[in-house]
Amino acid sequence: MNKSEQLIHEDSKYFAKPGRIKYYPLAISHGYGATLVDIEGNTYIDLLASASSQNVGHAPKPVTEAIKAQVDEFIHYTPAYMYHEPLVKLAKKLCEISPGSYDKRVLFGLSGSDANDGIVKLARAYTGRPYIISFVNAYHGSTYGSLSMSAISLNMRKHYGPMLPGFYHIPFPDNYRGMFGNTQPNSVDEYLAPLKEMFEKYVPADEVACIMIETIQGDGGLLEPVDGYFEALQALCKEHGILLAVDDIQQGLGRTGSWSSVTHYNIEPDLITFGKSLAGGLPMSAIVGRSEIMDYLEPPAHLFTTGANPVSCEAALATISMIEDQDLLSASTEKGDYVRQRMDQWESQYQSVGDVRGKGLSIGIDIVSDKQNKTRDADAALKICNYCFDNGVIIIAVAGNVLRFQPPLVITYEQLDTALDVIENALRDLESGKLDNYNIDGQGW
Ligand SMILES: Cc1ncc(COP(=O)(O)O)c(C=O)c1O
């Protein structure tokens, strides 16, 4: 057994099964930029960015230095009782960079999941209404509230239900496949029909507190919406006094080329959640929203002892500064455009590439066995992933068959070229049957 195998064996004795989706035997030693090094000394190009929590790259100096400076001052004092400057500076900054032309407030948490739970509390309290609507295929997190909003995997439902009451799910306005097995996307009106029927028959619209969206459905398969859907949805929300909330935990903070992915659409959500890359990967999440909603509840309605940890706050401030100083928002757009010049051609060059989609460096490559019917090919996607791993590139598949291309925004053009070469070799080998021997048993979502 080499060191990695030993570690992984030891891990299996102590770390419980539900905490990891099986992929590769990769035991990390360290990282820099978009490079990962395992404990054997092998280097990899990271196209996963730790599930988009490393947008500014691995161990960037400005962030590590900010962390080190803060730990020498004080590691924590709970915002539940006292004040500290890193919290105030970060809350102010988040109000500045978040979309919305209204007066804002911020609440902090430790994970994307708890931020989305906060949305449920705030929306129910402010509107005095019980129901929450989100989308089929959504992933909003692993706590009961965020899980109740999610609808992506039976393994996230089985054996520990029931979920919270009052949650409903509607079809995501997928711009590639349509509803109920349609190969073509539906129209905005067709996608809105299940919601309207819900309002007519079994969920009174004036009892709905909030509709929660992911602008690009991340773990659901990097799905983009049909044009005009979110705008029509917001109009419907306004008509019925329903709040619109956006989960920007995966798509925010530069991933799609802007601070918030909301700016790609003509909508103004009332509430928005950030997490993942916010503090460069330290545990931290934030809800940003209209001040009258955010200030509605009385304390201690939504607080966490280790929330707004000053080390995380300083890491977040350094992360945001790094995005500004290195213009990583433009970099995301430009690098996204660069890879798409090549990837978009794969749709006509390779039988297995059904669709390439996304914004900035949030890209999904939809692997299919039959292009006309858009038949998902999860096995092929996993074989491609394994080939990439064997050739020094880390990429995973979401929704079974969609390659998730979300590297750190600091990835170099040289690394992008290498990664594209490796993925393209995998596509070629897949089609000539050379990947047939990969054993993908038990891997993936
Ligand atoms: C869109 C979205 N929301 C929420 C979450 C949950 O975040 P966390 O794992 O930090 O709780 C995730 C995580 O993958 C996500 O992609």
The ligand as a MOL file (V3000), in Angstrom:
LIG
                    3D

  0  0  0     0  0            999 V3000
M  V30 BEGIN CTAB
M  V30 COUNTS 16 16 0 0 0
M  V30 BEGIN ATOM
M  V30 1 C -26.4750 25.7970 -4.8440 0
M  V30 2 C -26.0490 25.2550 -3.5210 0
M  V30 3 N -26.6990 25.6410 -2.4130 0
M  V30 4 C -26.3500 25.1970 -1.2000 0
M  V30 5 C -25.3260 24.2880 -1.0440 0
M  V30 6 C -24.9830 23.7860 0.3180 0
M  V30 7 O -23.8260 24.3790 0.7840 0
M  V30 8 P -23.0310 23.7030 1.9890 0
M  V30 9 O -22.5300 22.3740 1.4900 0
M  V30 10 O -21.9410 24.6770 2.2980 0
M  V30 11 O -23.9660 23.5700 3.1250 0
M  V30 12 C -24.6320 23.8530 -2.1790 0
M  V30 13 C -23.5330 22.8700 -2.0500 0
M  V30 14 O -23.1610 22.1810 -2.9530 0
M  V30 15 C -24.9980 24.3360 -3.4500 0
M  V30 16 O -24.3670 23.9500 -4.5610 0
M  V30 END ATOM
M  V30 BEGIN BOND
M  V30 1 1 1 2
M  V30 2 1 2 3
M  V30 3 2 2 15
M  V30 4 2 3 4
M  V30 5 1 4 5
M  V30 6 1 5 6
M  V30 7 2 5 12
M  V30 8 1 6 7
M  V30 9 1 7 8
M  V30 10 2 8 9
M  V30 11 1 8 10
M  V30 12 1 8 11
M  V30 13 1 12 13
M  V30 14 1 12 15
M  V30 15 2 13 14
M  V30 16 1 15 16
M  V30 END BOND
M  V30 END CTAB
M  END
